Amino acid sequence: MSGLITRRQGLQALAIAPLLGLGTGPLRAGQTTPRLVSVHSSLTETIYRLGAQDTLVGTDTTSTFPEAAQHTRKVGYMRTLSAEGLLALQPTAVLATDDAGPPVVLAQLRQTGVPVHLVPSTWRFDDVLTKVRLVAQLTGRVAQGRALAAELQAEWQAIQARQPSVRPQAAPRVMFVMAHGGGAMTAGRDTPAHAMLQLAGARNALEQVSGYRALSAESVVLAQPDVVLTTTESLTFLGGAERLWQQAGLLHTPAARQQRLVAVEGMALLGFGPRMPSVLNQLQQQLA
């Protein structure tokens, strides 16, 4: 394996470049407004939080917050981008997380001279600050970026100070269920849902599996959750809480018997954008 790097390592190296002053630098006096395409809800939210929405010429379909983002030109889903659709917007840079793709499309963009800035997704609070720094640099809003980073860090520190000391065995067992189209899915390790549950002081009831899996009666029997965590979009898709409890044996769990269901907007929960500290605070209170 000497001399070889994994795709994720390569993407992380590319993501670090703009933060070191490589590639497209910060906006300078006399430069025209950049034309940015944002390919992840968290990056789009950060652009709006910094008041830099005038730099946006397109976003992906995960970018639905704030409401104004729904009216931007859409370039498709972040994992199924097309070079033609992106280049049609004549961007000066594309911002994305490192799960955007396909890789051949990102390579085509770079070949045409369009800088592609990828932010590694480690599902930690540091991800939020990395996105703020990148957006602040590319939009020339460095002072606003520092102020937002300080605000988010203060929120984060307050949450850490309030975090109750709970023995792992006493923490609630939580099962994440998502149904945004097609069959319902659950989340094990190596997912943003798992990371948020850990940060909230809860136990992922399916931590013994990795990644996303189809919801099944077997997984429900294995999990026996005290709480079910879902997204508001899932409740809308399924037709309400009663329909969710009818999925794959959930009705026969401790969570259903106690009617412990927590619903959070999907990208606020899973996106690790600027809403992350406040959503984590909300989640801690609801799971307590």
C-alpha positions as CSV (number, residue, x, y, z in Angstrom):
1,M,0.0,0.0,0.0
2,S,3.1,2.3,0.1
3,G,2.6,5.4,-2.0
4,L,-1.1,4.9,-2.3
5,I,-3.9,6.9,-0.7
6,T,-7.6,6.2,-0.2
7,R,-10.2,8.3,-1.9
8,R,-11.2,9.8,1.5
9,Q,-7.6,10.7,2.2
10,G,-7.3,12.3,-1.2
11,L,-10.5,14.3,-0.7
12,Q,-9.4,15.4,2.7
13,A,-6.2,16.7,1.3
14,L,-8.1,18.7,-1.4
15,A,-10.5,20.0,1.3
16,I,-7.6,21.4,3.4
17,A,-6.1,23.2,0.4
18,P,-8.5,26.2,0.4
19,L,-8.0,26.7,4.2
20,L,-4.3,27.0,3.6
21,G,-4.7,29.7,1.0
22,L,-4.4,27.3,-2.0
23,G,-6.8,27.4,-4.9
24,T,-9.4,30.2,-5.0
25,G,-8.4,32.7,-2.3
26,P,-10.5,35.2,-0.3
27,L,-12.3,38.0,-2.1
28,R,-10.1,41.1,-2.5
29,A,-10.9,44.7,-3.2
30,G,-11.9,45.2,-6.8
31,Q,-12.9,41.6,-7.4
32,T,-16.4,40.9,-8.6
33,T,-18.9,38.9,-6.5
34,P,-18.0,35.2,-6.7
35,R,-20.5,32.8,-8.3
36,L,-20.7,29.8,-5.9
37,V,-22.6,26.5,-6.2
38,S,-23.2,25.0,-2.8
39,V,-23.6,21.2,-2.7
40,H,-24.8,20.4,0.8
41,S,-27.4,21.9,3.1
42,S,-24.9,22.8,5.8
43,L,-22.8,24.8,3.4
44,T,-25.8,26.6,2.0
45,E,-27.0,27.4,5.5
46,T,-23.6,28.8,6.4
47,I,-23.6,31.1,3.3
48,Y,-27.0,32.5,4.4
49,R,-25.9,32.9,8.1
50,L,-23.0,35.0,6.9
51,G,-25.3,37.1,4.7
52,A,-23.5,35.9,1.6
53,Q,-26.5,34.6,-0.3
54,D,-25.8,37.1,-3.2
55,T,-22.8,34.8,-4.1
56,L,-25.1,31.8,-4.7
57,V,-25.9,30.8,-8.2
58,G,-27.0,27.3,-7.4
59,T,-27.6,24.7,-4.7
60,D,-28.3,21.0,-4.5
61,T,-31.6,19.4,-3.5
62,T,-30.6,18.9,0.2
63,S,-30.4,22.7,0.5
64,T,-33.9,23.5,1.8
65,F,-33.1,25.8,4.7
66,P,-33.6,28.7,5.0
67,E,-36.8,28.9,3.0
68,A,-35.1,31.2,0.5
69,A,-32.7,28.4,-0.5
70,Q,-35.6,26.4,-1.9
71,H,-35.9,29.1,-4.6
72,T,-32.3,28.9,-5.8
73,R,-31.3,27.1,-9.1
74,K,-31.0,23.4,-8.3
75,V,-28.1,21.2,-9.6
76,G,-29.6,17.8,-8.5
77,Y,-28.8,15.5,-5.6
78,M,-25.3,15.9,-4.1
79,R,-24.2,12.3,-5.0
80,T,-25.5,12.4,-8.6
81,L,-24.3,15.7,-9.9
82,S,-23.6,16.4,-13.6
83,A,-20.8,18.5,-15.0
84,E,-23.1,20.0,-17.6
85,G,-25.6,21.2,-15.1
86,L,-22.9,22.7,-12.8
87,L,-21.0,24.4,-15.6
88,A,-24.1,25.9,-17.1
89,L,-24.2,28.2,-14.0
90,Q,-20.7,29.5,-14.7
91,P,-19.5,29.1,-11.2
92,T,-16.2,30.5,-9.9
93,A,-16.1,27.7,-7.3
94,V,-18.1,24.7,-6.1
95,L,-18.4,24.0,-2.4
96,A,-19.3,20.5,-1.2
97,T,-18.7,17.8,1.4
98,D,-16.5,14.9,0.6
99,D,-19.4,12.5,-0.1
100,A,-20.4,14.6,-3.1
101,G,-20.0,13.0,-6.5
102,P,-19.7,11.1,-8.6
103,P,-15.9,11.6,-8.6
104,V,-15.6,11.8,-12.4
105,V,-17.9,14.9,-12.3
106,L,-15.7,16.6,-9.8
107,A,-12.6,15.7,-11.9
108,Q,-14.3,17.2,-15.0
109,L,-15.0,20.5,-13.1
110,R,-11.4,20.8,-12.1
111,Q,-10.2,20.1,-15.7
112,T,-12.3,23.0,-16.8
113,G,-10.6,25.3,-14.2
114,V,-13.5,25.4,-11.7
115,P,-12.1,25.1,-8.1
116,V,-13.9,22.4,-6.1
117,H,-13.6,22.8,-2.3
118,L,-14.5,19.6,-0.4
119,V,-15.1,19.6,3.4
120,P,-14.4,16.3,5.1
121,S,-17.4,14.9,6.9
122,T,-16.2,13.6,10.3
123,W,-19.5,14.4,12.1
124,R,-17.9,16.4,14.8
125,F,-18.4,20.0,15.9
126,D,-15.2,20.9,14.2
127,D,-16.9,20.2,10.9
128,V,-19.2,23.2,11.6
129,L,-16.3,25.5,12.2
130,T,-14.4,24.3,9.1
131,K,-17.5,25.1,7.0
132,V,-17.7,28.6,8.5
133,R,-14.0,29.3,7.8
134,L,-14.2,28.1,4.2
135,V,-17.4,30.1,3.4
136,A,-16.1,33.2,5.1
137,Q,-12.8,33.0,3.1
138,L,-14.5,32.4,-0.3
139,T,-17.1,35.2,0.2
140,G,-14.8,37.8,1.7
141,R,-16.8,37.8,4.9
142,V,-13.9,36.9,7.2
143,A,-15.0,39.2,10.1
144,Q,-18.5,37.8,10.0
145,G,-17.0,34.3,9.9
146,R,-15.0,35.0,13.0
147,A,-18.1,36.3,14.8
148,L,-20.2,33.3,13.8
149,A,-17.5,30.9,14.8
150,A,-17.3,32.6,18.2
151,E,-21.0,32.4,18.6
152,L,-21.2,28.7,17.7
153,Q,-18.3,27.9,20.0
154,A,-20.0,29.6,22.9
155,E,-23.1,27.6,22.3
156,W,-21.1,24.4,22.1
157,Q,-19.2,25.1,25.3
158,A,-22.5,25.8,27.1
159,I,-23.9,22.5,25.9
160,Q,-20.9,20.7,27.1
161,A,-21.1,22.3,30.5
162,R,-24.8,21.2,30.9
163,Q,-24.1,17.7,29.7
164,P,-25.4,15.4,32.5
165,S,-23.1,12.7,33.8
166,V,-24.9,9.5,33.0
167,R,-23.6,5.9,33.2
168,P,-23.6,4.4,29.7
169,Q,-25.9,1.6,30.9
170,A,-28.4,4.2,32.1
171,A,-28.5,6.2,28.9
172,P,-31.6,5.7,26.8
173,R,-31.5,3.3,23.9
174,V,-32.5,5.3,20.8
175,M,-33.3,3.9,17.3
176,F,-33.1,6.3,14.4
177,V,-35.7,5.6,11.7
178,M,-35.7,7.6,8.4
179,A,-38.3,7.2,5.6
180,H,-37.8,10.0,3.0
181,G,-38.9,7.8,0.1
182,G,-39.1,4.1,-0.5
183,G,-38.6,1.8,2.5
184,A,-37.7,3.0,6.0
185,M,-34.0,2.9,7.0
186,T,-32.2,2.7,10.3
187,A,-28.7,3.9,11.2
188,G,-25.8,2.1,12.9
189,R,-22.3,3.2,13.5
190,D,-20.4,5.4,11.0
191,T,-23.4,7.6,10.3
192,P,-24.2,11.2,11.3
193,A,-27.3,9.9,13.3
194,H,-25.0,7.8,15.4
195,A,-22.6,10.7,16.0
196,M,-25.5,13.0,17.1
197,L,-26.8,10.3,19.5
198,Q,-23.4,9.9,21.1
199,L,-23.0,13.7,21.4
200,A,-26.5,13.8,23.1
201,G,-25.4,11.2,25.6
202,A,-27.7,8.5,24.3
203,R,-27.0,4.9,23.1
204,N,-27.6,4.0,19.5
205,A,-29.8,0.9,19.8
206,L,-28.2,-0.5,16.6
207,E,-24.6,0.4,17.3
208,Q,-23.5,-3.2,16.6
209,V,-24.2,-2.7,12.9
210,S,-22.4,-0.2,10.5
211,G,-24.0,2.2,8.1
212,Y,-27.7,2.4,7.1
213,R,-29.8,-0.7,6.9
214,A,-33.4,-1.4,5.9
215,L,-35.8,-1.3,8.8
216,S,-36.9,-4.9,9.6
217,A,-38.7,-6.8,12.3
218,E,-35.4,-8.5,13.1
219,S,-33.6,-5.2,13.7
220,V,-36.5,-3.9,15.8
221,V,-36.4,-7.0,18.0
222,L,-32.6,-6.6,18.3
223,A,-32.8,-2.9,19.2
224,Q,-35.8,-2.7,21.6
225,P,-35.4,1.0,21.7
226,D,-36.6,3.2,24.6
227,V,-37.0,6.1,22.1
228,V,-37.4,6.4,18.4
229,L,-35.7,9.3,16.7
230,T,-36.9,10.3,13.2
231,T,-37.1,13.3,10.9
232,T,-40.1,15.6,10.4
233,E,-39.8,14.7,6.7
234,S,-40.3,11.0,7.6
235,L,-43.5,11.7,9.5
236,T,-44.8,13.7,6.5
237,F,-43.9,10.9,4.1
238,L,-45.4,8.2,6.2
239,G,-48.5,10.1,7.1
240,G,-48.0,10.8,10.8
241,A,-46.7,9.2,14.0
242,E,-49.4,6.4,14.0
243,R,-48.2,5.2,10.6
244,L,-44.6,5.2,11.8
245,W,-45.3,3.0,14.8
246,Q,-46.8,0.5,12.4
247,Q,-43.5,0.0,10.6
248,A,-41.8,-3.4,11.0
249,G,-42.8,-4.2,14.5
250,L,-42.0,-0.8,16.1
251,L,-45.4,-1.0,17.8
252,H,-44.1,-3.7,20.1
253,T,-41.1,-1.8,21.5
254,P,-40.7,0.0,24.8
255,A,-40.6,3.3,22.8
256,A,-44.1,2.7,21.4
257,R,-45.5,1.6,24.7
258,Q,-44.3,4.8,26.3
259,Q,-45.0,6.8,23.1
260,R,-41.5,8.2,23.1
261,L,-41.0,9.6,19.6
262,V,-38.6,12.5,18.8
263,A,-38.8,14.2,15.3
264,V,-36.2,16.7,14.1
265,E,-35.8,18.3,10.6
266,G,-33.5,16.1,8.7
267,M,-30.6,18.3,7.6
268,A,-30.7,20.2,10.9
269,L,-30.1,16.8,12.7
270,L,-27.7,15.2,10.2
271,G,-26.1,18.0,8.3
272,F,-23.6,19.4,10.9
273,G,-24.2,22.9,9.8
274,P,-24.6,26.1,11.9
275,R,-27.8,24.8,13.5
276,M,-26.0,21.8,15.0
277,P,-25.4,23.2,18.5
278,S,-29.0,24.3,19.0
279,V,-30.3,21.0,17.6
280,L,-28.0,19.0,19.9
281,N,-29.3,21.0,22.9
282,Q,-32.9,20.3,21.8
283,L,-32.1,16.6,21.4
284,Q,-30.5,16.3,24.8
285,Q,-33.5,17.8,26.4
286,Q,-36.0,15.6,24.5
287,L,-34.0,12.4,25.3
288,A,-33.5,13.2,29.0
